[in-house]
Amino acid sequence: MTRAEIVRSHSDEISLYPEVDLVYSYKVAGEIFIGTYKRGFWFSESAKAFGERLLTDGSLLIRYRSKAPEESSVHRGDQSVAVG
């Protein structure tokens, strides 16, 4: 796991099922990688609150494969865990 910086965030609150799209960057062994994360919501208020919460900190925790660091993923449960 590592902390990634949010590069861009977009919240589609107008569609039938609102989504938040994130682009994030992270560094492994001095090399920078880019990842994306999309999460859908039932309510636009929930999508907006999620986006605002992440943008307040400007980062999120991601997991990446040690043998293929360009492959990353975001797990919702990890977002409450601190990384040193």
DSSP file (Angstrom, degrees, kcal/mol; ACC not computed):
  #  RESIDUE AA STRUCTURE BP1 BP2  ACC     N-H-->O    O-->H-N    N-H-->O    O-->H-N    TCO  KAPPA ALPHA  PHI   PSI    X-CA   Y-CA   Z-CA
    1    1 A M              0   0    0      0, 0.0     2,-0.3     0, 0.0    62,-0.2   0.000 360.0 360.0 360.0 151.8    0.0    0.0    0.0
    2    2 A T  E     -A   62   0A   0     60,-2.0    60,-2.7    81,-0.0     2,-0.5  -0.972 360.0 -98.1-154.5 165.7    1.0    3.6   -0.5
    3    3 A R  E     -A   61   0A   0     -2,-0.3    24,-0.4    58,-0.2     2,-0.4  -0.766  36.4-161.4 -91.0 132.8   -0.5    7.0   -0.5
    4    4 A A  E     -A   60   0A   0     56,-3.3    56,-2.0    -2,-0.5     2,-0.4  -0.878  14.9-127.6-113.5 146.3   -1.5    8.5   -3.9
    5    5 A E  E     -AB  59  25A   0     20,-2.4    20,-2.5    -2,-0.4     2,-0.5  -0.771  24.7-120.8 -91.8 134.5   -2.1   12.1   -4.7
    6    6 A I  E     + B   0  24A   0     52,-2.4    18,-0.3    -2,-0.4     3,-0.1  -0.651  30.3 179.2 -77.0 122.4   -5.4   13.0   -6.4
    7    7 A V  E     +     0   0A   0     16,-2.9     2,-0.3    -2,-0.5    17,-0.2   0.841  66.4   0.7 -90.5 -41.0   -4.6   14.6   -9.7
    8    8 A R  E     - B   0  23A   0     15,-1.8    15,-2.5     2,-0.0     2,-0.4  -0.996  59.2-167.6-152.0 146.0   -8.1   15.2  -11.0
    9    9 A S  E     - B   0  22A   0     -2,-0.3     2,-0.4    13,-0.2    13,-0.2  -0.999   4.5-178.4-137.4 138.2  -11.6   14.5   -9.7
   10   10 A H  E     - B   0  21A   0     11,-2.4    11,-3.2    -2,-0.4     2,-0.5  -0.997   8.3-162.6-137.9 133.2  -14.9   14.7  -11.5
   11   11 A S  E     - B   0  20A   0     -2,-0.4     2,-1.1     9,-0.2     9,-0.2  -0.966   6.6-157.6-117.7 119.0  -18.4   14.1  -10.1
   12   12 A D  E     + B   0  19A   0      7,-2.8     7,-1.1    -2,-0.5     3,-0.1  -0.777  25.9 160.8 -95.2  93.0  -21.3   13.4  -12.5
   13   13 A E        +     0   0    0     -2,-1.1    -1,-0.2     5,-0.2    31,-0.1   0.513  62.9  65.2 -91.1  -6.7  -24.2   14.4  -10.4
   14   14 A I  S    S+     0   0    0     -3,-0.1    -1,-0.2     3,-0.1    -2,-0.1   0.773  80.8  90.1 -90.2 -27.2  -26.7   14.8  -13.3
   15   15 A S  S    S-     0   0    0     -3,-0.1    29,-0.1     2,-0.1     0, 0.0  -0.094  91.8-103.6 -68.5 168.7  -26.9   11.2  -14.5
   16   16 A L  S    S+     0   0    0      1,-0.3    -1,-0.1    27,-0.0    28,-0.1   0.898 118.9  30.6 -59.4 -42.0  -29.4    8.7  -13.3
   17   17 A Y  S    S-     0   0    0     26,-0.0    -1,-0.3    27,-0.0    25,-0.2  -0.908  94.8-137.0-119.3 101.1  -26.7    7.0  -11.2
   18   18 A P        -     0   0    0      0, 0.0    23,-2.8     0, 0.0     2,-0.3  -0.200  22.9-166.3 -60.2 146.4  -24.1    9.6  -10.1
   19   19 A E  E     -BC  12  40A   0     -7,-1.1    -7,-2.8    21,-0.2     2,-0.5  -0.935  18.0-146.3-132.0 154.3  -20.4    8.7  -10.3
   20   20 A V  E     -BC  11  39A   0     19,-2.4    19,-2.2    -2,-0.3     2,-0.5  -0.995  16.1-164.4-118.6 126.2  -17.1   10.0   -9.0
   21   21 A D  E     -BC  10  38A   0    -11,-3.2   -11,-2.4    -2,-0.5     2,-0.4  -0.947   8.5-172.6-111.2 127.6  -14.1    9.6  -11.3
   22   22 A L  E     -BC   9  37A   0     15,-3.1    15,-2.1    -2,-0.5     2,-0.4  -0.935  15.3-163.1-120.3 143.5  -10.6   10.1   -9.9
   23   23 A V  E     +BC   8  36A   0    -15,-2.5   -16,-2.9    -2,-0.4   -15,-1.8  -0.996  23.2 178.1-117.2 129.8   -7.2   10.2  -11.5
   24   24 A Y  E     -BC   6  35A   0     11,-2.6    11,-2.8    -2,-0.4     2,-0.4  -0.918  18.7-148.4-132.7 156.9   -4.3    9.7   -9.0
   25   25 A S  E     +BC   5  34A   0    -20,-2.5   -20,-2.4    -2,-0.3     2,-0.3  -0.940  16.5 176.2-124.4 149.5   -0.6    9.5   -9.1
   26   26 A Y  E     - C   0  33A   0      7,-2.2     7,-3.2    -2,-0.4     2,-0.4  -0.980  21.7-129.9-149.3 158.2    1.8    7.5   -6.9
   27   27 A K  E     + C   0  32A   0    -24,-0.4     2,-0.4    -2,-0.3     5,-0.2  -0.932  19.4 178.1-118.1 133.2    5.5    6.8   -6.7
   28   28 A V  E >  S- C   0  31A   0      3,-2.6     3,-2.2    -2,-0.4    -2,-0.0  -0.988  76.8 -16.5-132.6 122.9    7.2    3.4   -6.4
   29   29 A A  T 3  S-     0   0    0     -2,-0.4     3,-0.1     1,-0.3    -1,-0.1   0.862 128.9 -52.4  51.3  41.1   11.0    3.1   -6.4
   30   30 A G  T 3  S+     0   0    0      1,-0.2     2,-0.4     0, 0.0    -1,-0.3   0.380 115.1 114.5  81.4  -4.6   11.3    6.6   -7.7
   31   31 A E  E <   -C   28   0A   0     -3,-2.2    -3,-2.6     0, 0.0     2,-0.4  -0.834  60.2-135.4-103.1 138.3    9.0    6.0  -10.7
   32   32 A I  E     -C   27   0A   0     -2,-0.4     2,-0.3    -5,-0.2    -5,-0.2  -0.760  22.3-174.1 -96.0 135.0    5.6    7.8  -11.0
   33   33 A F  E     -C   26   0A   0     -7,-3.2    -7,-2.2    -2,-0.4     2,-0.4  -0.884  13.8-142.0-124.1 156.1    2.5    5.9  -12.0
   34   34 A I  E     +C   25   0A   0     -2,-0.3     2,-0.3    -9,-0.2    -9,-0.2  -0.947  21.1 176.0-119.2 139.3   -1.0    7.0  -12.8
   35   35 A G  E     -C   24   0A   0    -11,-2.8   -11,-2.6    -2,-0.4     2,-0.3  -0.899  15.8-143.1-135.7 166.9   -4.2    5.2  -11.8
   36   36 A T  E     -C   23   0A   0     -2,-0.3     2,-0.3   -13,-0.2   -13,-0.2  -0.936   8.9-169.8-130.5 155.1   -8.0    5.8  -12.1
   37   37 A Y  E     -C   22   0A   0    -15,-2.1   -15,-3.1    -2,-0.3     2,-0.4  -0.984   0.8-171.7-145.6 132.4  -10.9    5.0   -9.8
   38   38 A K  E     -C   21   0A   0     -2,-0.3     2,-0.4   -17,-0.2   -17,-0.2  -0.990   5.2-179.2-126.7 133.4  -14.6    5.2  -10.5
   39   39 A R  E     -C   20   0A   0    -19,-2.2   -19,-2.4    -2,-0.4     2,-0.2  -0.996  13.2-148.9-135.4 130.7  -17.3    4.8   -7.9
   40   40 A G  E     -C   19   0A   0     -2,-0.4     2,-0.3   -21,-0.2   -21,-0.2  -0.649  12.5-165.8 -96.1 154.8  -21.1    4.9   -8.5
   41   41 A F        -     0   0    0    -23,-2.8     3,-0.1    -2,-0.2    -2,-0.0  -0.921  27.3-135.7-135.1 158.5  -23.7    6.1   -6.0
   42   42 A W  S    S+     0   0    0     -2,-0.3     2,-0.4   -25,-0.2    -1,-0.1   0.822  93.5  41.0 -80.3 -33.7  -27.4    5.9   -5.6
   43   43 A F  S  > S-     0   0    0      1,-0.1     4,-1.6   -26,-0.1     3,-0.4  -0.920  71.9-137.4-123.0 141.8  -27.8    9.6   -4.6
   44   44 A S  H  > S+     0   0    0     -2,-0.4     4,-2.5     1,-0.2     5,-0.2   0.835 105.8  59.8 -64.5 -32.2  -26.0   12.7   -6.0
   45   45 A E  H  > S+     0   0    0      1,-0.2     4,-2.4     2,-0.2    -1,-0.2   0.886 104.5  50.1 -62.9 -37.6  -25.5   14.0   -2.4
   46   46 A S  H  > S+     0   0    0     -3,-0.4     4,-2.3     2,-0.2    -1,-0.2   0.904 110.4  49.2 -66.9 -41.7  -23.5   10.9   -1.6
   47   47 A A  H  X S+     0   0    0     -4,-1.6     4,-2.3     2,-0.2    -2,-0.2   0.919 112.6  48.0 -62.6 -44.4  -21.3   11.4   -4.7
   48   48 A K  H  X S+     0   0    0     -4,-2.5     4,-2.4     1,-0.2    -2,-0.2   0.917 111.9  48.7 -64.5 -43.7  -20.7   15.0   -3.8
   49   49 A A  H  X S+     0   0    0     -4,-2.4     4,-2.2     2,-0.2    -1,-0.2   0.891 111.3  50.9 -63.8 -40.4  -19.9   14.3   -0.2
   50   50 A F  H  X S+     0   0    0     -4,-2.3     4,-2.0     2,-0.2    -2,-0.2   0.944 112.1  46.2 -62.5 -48.9  -17.4   11.5   -1.2
   51   51 A G  H  X S+     0   0    0     -4,-2.3     4,-2.3     1,-0.2    -2,-0.2   0.899 113.0  49.3 -61.0 -42.7  -15.6   13.8   -3.7
   52   52 A E  H  X S+     0   0    0     -4,-2.4     4,-1.5     1,-0.2    -1,-0.2   0.882 108.7  53.2 -65.8 -38.5  -15.4   16.6   -1.2
   53   53 A R  H  X S+     0   0    0     -4,-2.2     4,-1.0     1,-0.2    -1,-0.2   0.912 112.5  43.9 -64.0 -42.6  -14.0   14.4    1.6
   54   54 A L  H  X>S+     0   0    0     -4,-2.0     4,-2.9     1,-0.2     5,-0.5   0.891 111.7  52.7 -70.1 -38.5  -11.2   13.1   -0.7
   55   55 A L  H  <5S+     0   0    0     -4,-2.3    -1,-0.2     1,-0.2    -2,-0.2   0.774  99.7  64.0 -70.0 -24.3  -10.4   16.5   -2.0
   56   56 A T  H  <5S+     0   0    0     -4,-1.5    -1,-0.2     1,-0.2    -2,-0.2   0.926 116.1  29.2 -62.0 -44.3  -10.1   17.9    1.5
   57   57 A D  H  <5S-     0   0    0     -4,-1.0    -2,-0.2    -3,-0.3    -1,-0.2   0.818  96.1-145.0 -84.4 -34.0   -7.1   15.6    2.1
   58   58 A G  T  <5 +     0   0    0     -4,-2.9   -52,-2.4     1,-0.2     2,-0.3   0.547  68.4  67.6  80.6   7.4   -6.0   15.5   -1.5
   59   59 A S  E   < -A    5   0A   0     -5,-0.5     2,-0.3   -54,-0.3    -1,-0.2  -0.943  54.8-166.8-149.2 169.4   -4.9   11.9   -1.3
   60   60 A L  E     -A    4   0A   0    -56,-2.0   -56,-3.3    -2,-0.3     2,-0.4  -0.968  31.6-101.5-152.2 162.9   -6.1    8.3   -0.9
   61   61 A L  E     -A    3   0A   0     -2,-0.3    14,-0.4   -58,-0.2     2,-0.3  -0.730  40.1-177.8 -89.7 137.2   -4.5    4.9   -0.1
   62   62 A I  E     -A    2   0A   0    -60,-2.7   -60,-2.0    -2,-0.4     2,-0.4  -0.906  20.3-135.7-129.6 159.7   -4.0    2.6   -3.0
   63   63 A R  E     -D   73   0B   0     10,-2.9    10,-2.4    -2,-0.3     2,-0.3  -0.906  23.9-177.8-110.7 144.9   -2.7   -1.0   -3.4
   64   64 A Y  E     -D   72   0B   0     -2,-0.4     2,-0.4     8,-0.2     8,-0.2  -0.963  32.5-103.4-139.1 158.2   -0.3   -1.9   -6.1
   65   65 A R        -     0   0    0      6,-1.8     3,-0.5     3,-0.7     6,-0.2  -0.678  22.5-143.5 -82.5 129.6    1.4   -5.1   -7.2
   66   66 A S  S    S+     0   0    0     -2,-0.4    -1,-0.1     1,-0.2     0, 0.0   0.844 102.5  41.7 -63.2 -33.6    5.0   -5.4   -6.2
   67   67 A K  S    S+     0   0    0      1,-0.3    -1,-0.2     2,-0.1    -2,-0.0   0.586 129.8  28.8 -89.9 -10.7    6.0   -7.1   -9.4
   68   68 A A    >   +     0   0    0     -3,-0.5     3,-2.4     3,-0.1    -3,-0.7  -0.543  68.5 174.5-144.4  72.9    3.9   -4.9  -11.6
   69   69 A P  T 3  S+     0   0    0      0, 0.0    -3,-0.1     0, 0.0    -1,-0.1   0.645  73.3  72.5 -63.2 -14.3    3.6   -1.5   -9.8
   70   70 A E  T 3  S+     0   0    0     -6,-0.1     2,-0.7   -37,-0.1   -36,-0.1   0.642  84.2  80.7 -72.2 -12.2    1.7    0.0  -12.8
   71   71 A E    <   +     0   0    0     -3,-2.4    -6,-1.8    -6,-0.2     2,-0.3  -0.857  64.5 159.5 -96.7 115.7   -1.3   -2.1  -11.6
   72   72 A S  E     -D   64   0B   0     -2,-0.7     2,-0.3    -8,-0.2    -8,-0.2  -0.885  19.6-169.7-134.1 163.5   -3.1   -0.4   -8.8
   73   73 A S  E     -D   63   0B   0    -10,-2.4   -10,-2.9    -2,-0.3     2,-0.5  -0.988  17.8-132.8-151.0 157.2   -6.5   -0.5   -7.1
   74   74 A V        -     0   0    0     -2,-0.3     2,-0.5   -12,-0.2   -12,-0.1  -0.946  16.5-165.4-113.2 131.2   -8.5    1.4   -4.5
   75   75 A H    >>  -     0   0    0     -2,-0.5     3,-1.3   -14,-0.4     4,-0.6  -0.976  17.6-143.2-117.5 126.6  -10.3   -0.4   -1.7
   76   76 A R  G >4 S+     0   0    0     -2,-0.5     3,-1.3     1,-0.3     4,-0.2   0.873  99.3  57.4 -56.0 -40.9  -12.9    1.6    0.2
   77   77 A G  G >4 S+     0   0    0      1,-0.3     3,-0.8     2,-0.1    -1,-0.3   0.738  98.3  62.1 -65.3 -23.0  -12.0   -0.1    3.5
   78   78 A D  G X4 S+     0   0    0     -3,-1.3     3,-2.1     1,-0.2    -1,-0.3   0.700  81.3  82.1 -73.9 -19.0   -8.4    1.1    3.2
   79   79 A Q  G << S+     0   0    0     -3,-1.3    -1,-0.2    -4,-0.6    -2,-0.1   0.629  89.7  51.4 -68.4 -12.7   -9.3    4.7    3.3
   80   80 A S  G <  S+     0   0    0     -3,-0.8     2,-0.4    -4,-0.2    -1,-0.3   0.447  92.7  92.6 -99.3  -1.1   -9.5    4.8    7.1
   81   81 A V  S <  S-     0   0    0     -3,-2.1     2,-0.3    -4,-0.1   -20,-0.1  -0.750  72.4-133.7 -94.1 137.1   -6.1    3.2    7.6
   82   82 A A        -     0   0    0     -2,-0.4     2,-0.5     2,-0.0    -2,-0.1  -0.698  11.1-151.6 -91.1 142.0   -3.0    5.4    8.0
   83   83 A V              0   0    0     -2,-0.3   -81,-0.0     1,-0.1   -80,-0.0  -0.950 360.0 360.0-112.0 132.4    0.2    4.8    6.1
   84   84 A G              0   0    0     -2,-0.5    -1,-0.1   -82,-0.0   -82,-0.0   0.450 360.0 360.0 -80.8 360.0    3.5    5.9    7.6
